[in-house]
Protein backbone atom coordinates (compact mmCIF):
# COMPACT_ATOMS: atom_id res chain seq x y z
CA UNK A 1 0.00 0.00 0.00
CA UNK A 2 1.22 3.47 -0.88
CA UNK A 3 2.33 5.81 1.89
CA UNK A 4 0.56 9.15 2.25
CA UNK A 5 1.83 12.43 3.66
CA UNK A 6 -0.44 14.99 5.30
CA UNK A 7 0.18 18.17 7.30
CA UNK A 8 -0.01 17.56 11.02
CA UNK A 9 -2.56 20.27 11.70
CA UNK A 10 -4.65 22.98 10.05
CA UNK A 11 -7.05 25.68 11.14
CA UNK A 12 -10.13 26.85 9.31
CA UNK A 13 -12.67 29.58 10.03
CA UNK A 14 -16.23 28.48 10.52
CA UNK A 15 -18.26 28.86 7.33
CA UNK A 16 -15.20 28.86 5.09
CA UNK A 17 -14.01 26.03 2.89
CA UNK A 18 -11.48 23.67 4.43
CA UNK A 19 -8.96 22.30 1.94
CA UNK A 20 -6.97 19.35 3.25
CA UNK A 21 -4.02 18.24 1.10
CA UNK A 22 -2.52 14.78 0.80
CA UNK A 23 0.51 13.52 -1.07
CA UNK A 24 0.61 9.95 -2.34
CA UNK A 25 3.39 9.99 -4.90
CA UNK A 26 3.91 6.19 -4.83
CA UNK A 27 0.27 5.28 -5.39
CA UNK A 28 -0.18 2.40 -7.80
CA UNK A 29 -2.68 2.19 -10.62
CA UNK A 30 -5.23 0.06 -8.79
CA UNK A 31 -5.12 1.94 -5.48
CA UNK A 32 -7.91 4.27 -4.48
CA UNK A 33 -7.60 7.38 -2.33
CA UNK A 34 -9.82 7.15 0.76
CA UNK A 35 -10.64 9.85 3.26
CA UNK A 36 -11.86 9.20 6.77
CA UNK A 37 -12.23 11.41 9.79
CA UNK A 38 -12.24 10.70 13.49
CA UNK A 39 -13.89 12.95 15.97
CA UNK A 40 -12.35 12.69 19.42
CA UNK A 41 -12.75 9.23 20.98
CA UNK A 42 -15.22 8.05 18.34
CA UNK A 43 -14.82 5.50 15.57
CA UNK A 44 -13.53 6.78 12.23
CA UNK A 45 -16.14 7.90 9.73
CA UNK A 46 -15.84 7.21 6.01
CA UNK A 47 -16.04 10.42 3.97
CA UNK A 48 -15.28 9.76 0.32
CA UNK A 49 -12.99 7.89 -2.03
CA UNK A 50 -11.84 8.09 -5.63
CA UNK A 51 -9.58 6.51 -8.20
CA UNK A 52 -8.90 9.07 -10.94
CA UNK A 53 -11.88 11.34 -11.30
CA UNK A 54 -12.96 14.04 -8.90
CA UNK A 55 -15.75 12.95 -6.61
CA UNK A 56 -18.43 14.78 -4.65
CA UNK A 57 -20.95 13.63 -2.10
CA UNK A 58 -23.06 15.25 0.58
CA UNK A 59 -20.10 15.55 2.92
CA UNK A 60 -17.19 16.66 0.78
CA UNK A 61 -15.44 16.87 -2.56
CA UNK A 62 -12.29 15.03 -3.54
CA UNK A 63 -9.96 16.51 -6.10
CA UNK A 64 -7.29 14.16 -7.47
CA UNK A 65 -4.48 15.50 -9.62
CA UNK A 66 -4.11 14.12 -13.11
CA UNK A 67 -0.90 12.27 -12.22
CA UNK A 68 -2.64 10.91 -9.08
CA UNK A 69 0.28 11.86 -6.89
CA UNK A 70 -1.75 14.15 -4.68
CA UNK A 71 -5.29 14.97 -3.72
CA UNK A 72 -7.31 17.53 -1.78
CA UNK A 73 -10.35 16.97 0.38
CA UNK A 74 -12.67 19.96 0.39
CA UNK A 75 -15.27 20.62 3.06
CA UNK A 76 -17.20 23.44 1.39
CA UNK A 77 -18.61 25.18 4.48
CA UNK A 78 -16.78 24.02 7.59
CA UNK A 79 -18.66 23.96 10.88
CA UNK A 80 -17.42 23.49 14.43
CA UNK A 81 -18.58 19.87 14.23
CA UNK A 82 -16.05 19.25 11.46
CA UNK A 83 -13.22 19.56 13.97
CA UNK A 84 -11.55 16.15 13.78
CA UNK A 85 -8.52 14.20 12.63
CA UNK A 86 -8.71 13.60 8.88
CA UNK A 87 -6.99 10.57 7.39
CA UNK A 88 -5.95 10.18 3.76
CA UNK A 89 -5.30 6.55 2.82
CA UNK A 90 -4.18 4.96 -0.41
CA UNK A 91 -5.28 1.37 -0.66
CA UNK A 92 -6.73 -1.39 -2.75
CA UNK A 93 -10.49 -1.72 -2.71
CA UNK A 94 -10.22 -5.49 -2.89
CA UNK A 95 -8.22 -6.25 0.21
CA UNK A 96 -9.94 -3.87 2.60
CA UNK A 97 -6.56 -3.31 4.19
CA UNK A 98 -6.41 0.35 5.21
CA UNK A 99 -3.17 1.71 6.65
CA UNK A 100 -3.97 4.70 8.84
CA UNK A 101 -1.28 7.33 9.43
CA UNK A 102 -1.28 10.21 11.88
CA UNK A 103 -3.67 12.28 9.75
CA UNK A 104 -4.35 16.03 9.82
CA UNK A 105 -5.96 17.57 12.88
CA UNK A 106 -8.41 20.14 11.56
CA UNK A 107 -9.52 22.78 14.04
CA UNK A 108 -12.52 24.80 12.91
CA UNK A 109 -12.67 28.10 14.77
CA UNK A 110 -15.61 30.45 15.29
CA UNK B 1 -25.02 5.84 13.62
CA UNK B 2 -26.30 2.36 14.48
CA UNK B 3 -24.92 0.43 11.52
CA UNK B 4 -22.11 -1.10 13.60
CA UNK B 5 -22.54 -1.58 17.32
CA UNK B 6 -19.97 -2.61 19.90
CA UNK B 7 -20.37 -3.83 23.46
CA UNK B 8 -19.28 -3.07 26.04
CA UNK B 9 -18.33 0.56 25.44
CA UNK B 10 -15.97 0.57 28.40
CA UNK B 11 -14.17 -2.35 30.05
CA UNK B 12 -11.74 -2.54 32.92
CA UNK B 13 -10.08 -5.89 33.46
CA UNK B 14 -7.24 -7.35 35.44
CA UNK B 15 -4.36 -9.13 33.79
CA UNK B 16 -5.66 -12.56 34.81
CA UNK B 17 -9.23 -12.03 33.61
CA UNK B 18 -10.92 -13.36 30.50
CA UNK B 19 -13.35 -11.12 28.69
CA UNK B 20 -14.87 -10.75 25.24
CA UNK B 21 -15.66 -7.78 23.04
CA UNK B 22 -18.66 -8.02 20.76
CA UNK B 23 -19.34 -6.34 17.44
CA UNK B 24 -22.52 -6.52 15.38
CA UNK B 25 -23.15 -4.98 11.97
CA UNK B 26 -26.59 -4.32 10.52
CA UNK B 27 -25.45 -3.26 7.05
CA UNK B 28 -25.53 -6.57 5.21
CA UNK B 29 -21.76 -6.51 4.78
CA UNK B 30 -19.67 -9.64 4.49
CA UNK B 31 -16.27 -8.43 5.72
CA UNK B 32 -15.44 -7.41 9.28
CA UNK B 33 -12.34 -5.99 10.94
CA UNK B 34 -10.75 -5.42 14.33
CA UNK B 35 -8.49 -2.40 14.84
CA UNK B 36 -6.54 -1.24 17.88
CA UNK B 37 -5.91 2.43 18.63
CA UNK B 38 -3.46 3.16 21.42
CA UNK B 39 -3.02 6.64 22.83
CA UNK B 40 -1.28 9.01 20.40
CA UNK B 41 -0.86 6.24 17.81
CA UNK B 42 -2.55 5.53 14.48
CA UNK B 43 -5.10 2.80 14.12
CA UNK B 44 -3.55 -0.64 13.71
CA UNK B 45 -5.33 -3.35 11.78
CA UNK B 46 -5.48 -6.55 13.84
CA UNK B 47 -7.75 -9.01 12.03
CA UNK B 48 -9.80 -9.19 8.85
CA UNK B 49 -12.63 -11.62 8.22
CA UNK B 50 -14.18 -12.11 4.82
CA UNK B 51 -17.23 -14.35 4.52
CA UNK B 52 -16.52 -15.57 8.05
CA UNK B 53 -12.99 -16.71 7.20
CA UNK B 54 -9.95 -14.99 8.64
CA UNK B 55 -7.94 -13.51 5.80
CA UNK B 56 -5.56 -11.26 7.72
CA UNK B 57 -3.79 -11.59 11.04
CA UNK B 58 -1.26 -8.84 11.56
CA UNK B 59 1.12 -10.60 13.96
CA UNK B 60 -1.25 -10.10 16.84
CA UNK B 61 -0.30 -11.82 20.13
CA UNK B 62 -2.23 -14.99 20.90
CA UNK B 63 -3.80 -13.40 23.97
CA UNK B 64 -6.18 -11.82 21.44
CA UNK B 65 -8.43 -14.43 19.84
CA UNK B 66 -11.01 -13.41 17.24
CA UNK B 67 -14.17 -15.28 16.37
CA UNK B 68 -16.59 -14.67 13.52
CA UNK B 69 -19.59 -17.02 13.83
CA UNK B 70 -21.50 -15.36 10.97
CA UNK B 71 -21.23 -12.34 8.72
CA UNK B 72 -23.04 -10.08 11.19
CA UNK B 73 -21.10 -10.83 14.36
CA UNK B 74 -17.48 -10.55 15.37
CA UNK B 75 -15.93 -11.22 18.75
CA UNK B 76 -12.53 -10.53 20.25
CA UNK B 77 -11.72 -12.83 23.14
CA UNK B 78 -9.18 -11.46 25.59
CA UNK B 79 -7.11 -13.35 28.16
CA UNK B 80 -4.02 -12.62 30.26
CA UNK B 81 -3.66 -9.14 28.82
CA UNK B 82 -0.89 -6.69 29.65
CA UNK B 83 -1.25 -3.05 30.69
CA UNK B 84 0.10 -1.98 27.28
CA UNK B 85 -2.97 -3.58 25.72
CA UNK B 86 -5.06 -0.75 27.11
CA UNK B 87 -6.51 0.99 24.06
CA UNK B 88 -9.60 1.75 22.04
CA UNK B 89 -10.67 -1.36 20.12
CA UNK B 90 -12.64 -0.63 17.00
CA UNK B 91 -14.70 -2.90 14.84
CA UNK B 92 -15.54 -2.13 11.22
CA UNK B 93 -17.40 -3.75 8.36
CA UNK B 94 -17.45 -3.42 4.60
CA UNK B 95 -18.91 -4.98 1.55
CA UNK B 96 -16.27 -7.41 0.42
CA UNK B 97 -14.68 -7.09 -2.99
CA UNK B 98 -15.04 -3.69 -4.56
CA UNK B 99 -16.26 -2.05 -1.39
CA UNK B 100 -13.47 -3.25 0.86
CA UNK B 101 -11.96 0.16 1.41
CA UNK B 102 -15.26 1.80 2.31
CA UNK B 103 -15.49 0.69 5.90
CA UNK B 104 -18.01 1.57 8.55
CA UNK B 105 -16.76 1.72 12.10
CA UNK B 106 -18.42 1.12 15.42
CA UNK B 107 -17.96 3.48 18.37
CA UNK B 108 -15.26 1.32 19.92
CA UNK B 109 -14.63 -0.33 23.27
CA UNK B 110 -12.32 1.57 25.62
CA UNK B 111 -10.29 -1.14 27.35
CA UNK B 112 -8.22 -0.56 30.46
CA UNK B 113 -6.00 -3.37 31.75
CA UNK B 114 -4.99 -3.00 35.39
Interface residues (C-beta under 8 A of the other chain):
Chain A: X32 X34 X41 X42 X43 X44 X45 X46 X49 X89 X91 X92 X93 X94 X95 X96 X97 X98 X99 X100 X101 X102 X103
Chain B: X1 X4 X31 X33 X42 X43 X44 X45 X48 X50 X56 X88 X90 X92 X94 X96 X97 X98 X99 X100 X101 X102 X103 X104 X105 X106 X107 X108 X110
